Amino acid sequence: MYTSDFESLIDIVRRKNRVDQGSDWSNGSATYLDEVRKELLEVEEEIRQQRLCYLEDELADVLWDYLNAIVCLEQEQGVSLERVIRRGVGKYAERVAAIESGEAWSSVKVRQKRRLSEEHEAGASEEA
């Protein structure tokens, strides 16, 4: 269920991005990142109000704005939504497996940060 719905949402986000290209209301990722911040405040309010359908609606808004920000960053910074998702899967699969096996969360984070730094350095040396 999630996969096809998520793919449908991404398709709609990409369609919206094409529409945004011809409009003057959007300032790219900055617009959507600002909206994410606003929507998170609305999520907190709905948690306090304990209104489930409103909470789910606000969470959908956070997801929408977050995905739109990433798609804008694809154009602005060369980010890849697919790589972001792959990185998230790899990163958190490793972290959860580590804590399930008794390793400290901080230990796996240090290892991951070291690998990320090495990846960055390798990319920087390739660009030079």
GIWO-V402932 format. One record per run of one state. SS is the DSSP state (alpha for helix, beta for strand, coil for the rest). FROM is the first residue (numbers start at 1). LEN is the number of residues. If there is no record, write none. Layout:
# GIWO-V402932
ss: <SS | SS>
from: <FROM | FROM>
len: <LEN | LEN>
This chain:
# GIWO-V402932
ss: <coil | alpha | coil | alpha | coil | alpha | coil | alpha | coil | alpha | coil>
from: <1 | 2 | 22 | 29 | 50 | 52 | 78 | 81 | 101 | 105 | 128>
len: <1 | 20 | 7 | 21 | 2 | 26 | 3 | 20 | 4 | 23 | 1>
